[in-house]
Amino acid sequence: MPAYDVERYLADCLDGVLGQSYDRLEVVVVDDGSPDRSGEIADEFAGRDPRVRVVHTDNQGLGAARNEGVRHATGELLAFVDSDDVVPPGAYAAMTTLLDRTGADLVTGDVAQLEDGQVRPLPWVSRLHPSDRDVVIGDVPDLLGDVFAWNKVFRRDFWDRRELSWPEGVRYEDQPTSTLAFLRAERIAIASSVVYHWRLRAEGTSITQQRARVDDLRDRWTTKRMTLESVRREGTPTLELTLLDRILPGDMWRYFQLIPDAEDVWWDLLVSGVRELWADRSLTHSVLPPVHRLTGWLVEQGRRDDAVTVIEHLRAMKGRRIARVTEGDVVRLDVPGLDPATVAPEALAVRASEV
């Protein structure tokens, strides 16, 4: 459990872990050079619960802190928790029971969002966990979208034997390692129950809430690139196509929304990353909604002014659907200020399921 600048949340997180019905726990808290009282709070827990150990280090970042925790862990199973989140009661019991029953190398469970004290389902995660079962990644390529570190339990011998670790010095380090684990596992257990409450911080300080920064986008491209390289090296053409069309594009709409207000250097980095990753497979093939497939194509073409036109129109619609135009058998988007004659038909197209 890495801890950095989480004094508001750490006690809740530790209470959730220590209150699990699965109580054969060794909790290694890595105080990653935190500037607040996180380290002291962890020490206080360790002083009254022998299951808690605290490792104090200089600040090195989340991936390095997780790796440090692994070095100190002695159990046969490994689980990772971010110290601003909450593990709900019974989570580890459900996962370890399924792990034992299936003999899988790892188990992954469903996730809910925690915001303002309210727990809300995440349908896009839940659809990856429809029932308790065990699979290989080739059976369910979409499982590559389950990129998180913290809704999983790994067998330690699998972790070591398959030489897994977290990338250091980069944000979004979950995805490359989770992808490698899926690729290298002989069997993967899937738990349908919610095993993790992922907190959305009201003050917007979590890593995933800082997308407008150049260093954030640079790290995002790095981890997407690492993920794609792994699938190309250790996966199959089907997994690669799934990754390019269904997984890697999944969060791009969040970045596209920032285009009108972004710095030029951020825009240039956005363009270069999109062109690199989807050089042979345009985002027009992706699962993004129509307006964001269009924006993705405009980014590929380097057409910032037109991308701004699309996103500003989207903002003005305030959740209402952008207009469609039917031309023969084809339905396309109609964005005021964007000349459809200058846009590839596939970039404007609305699929039958989206009409």
C-alpha positions, 0 to 999 in steps of 0.5 A: 500500500503506497502512501503519499499525501493521503492523510485524509484517506489513509485511515479509512483505507487501512480500516477497510483492509484490516477489517476483511473477513480474510484475515491472514494479512500482512499489510506493507505500507510504503510511506513514499516520502510523504510530506504530510502525516501519512507516514505517522498515521501508518506507524500508529496503525502498525503500533496497534496491529501486528499485521501492519508494517511500514517502510519509509522511503524517499519519494520515488513514485507509485510504481517504485513504491509498489515494487518496494512493497513487493520486496518486503512482502512474505506471503504466498499472495499479492494484492495492491491497494491505493491508499485513498481508496477502500476495499469493501468487506469480504473482497479478499475472501471472495477473490481468494476463494475463487483463486483456490477453486480455479487454481488460476494465477490471478483473480480480478474483480469488479470495481465501483466508484466512490464519490462524496461518500456514495458508491456507484457502479461502473458499468464499463468495468462490470461488463468485464465481470459478468460471472464467476469463472476462469478464462485465458485472455484469448477467450475474452480479449476485452478483459485487457480493458481491466487495467487496474492494479488494485482489484486483483490478487496474484499468486506470488510464485506466478508474479516472480516466475513471470518476472512482473513488476510495476514501471517506475517513474511514470503515471498510469503504470497499472496498464502495462503490468496488468496486460503482461499478467493477463498475457502470461497467466495460464488461467485468469479467474474473474470475480463478479462481485465488487471488490474495490471502491475507487475514490474520485477525489473532490479536490481533483488531485488524483493522478487520473484527474490531471490530464491537461498537463503535458507530463501527464499526456507524455506518461499516458503515451508511454504506458499505452506504447508499452502495452501495445508492444507487449501485446504485439510481442506476446499476444495474438493479432486478435488481441492486438486488434482488440487493444487498438480498437477497443482498449487503448482508445477508451480514455481518449475522449477525455483528452479530446475534451481538453483540446480548445483550452490546451497549450500548443505543446500539449496539442502537438504531443496529442497529435504525435501520440495518436499518429504513432499508436494508430498509424495503421489503424485509424481511430475511426475504427474504434469504439469511441462515440461518433463525435470522438471518432470524428475528433480523433480523425481530425487529430490524426490530420492535425486539424486543430481548428476543426477539432476545436469547432467540434468540441466547442459544439459538443460543449454547447449541446450540454449532453444533447445529441449532435445532429445527424443527416441522412444521405441515401443509406448513410447517416453522418454527423452534422457539426455547424462550422465543419465542412463535411466535404473536407472530412473522410466519410468514415470519420463522419459516419454514424453506425447503425447501432448509434442512429 
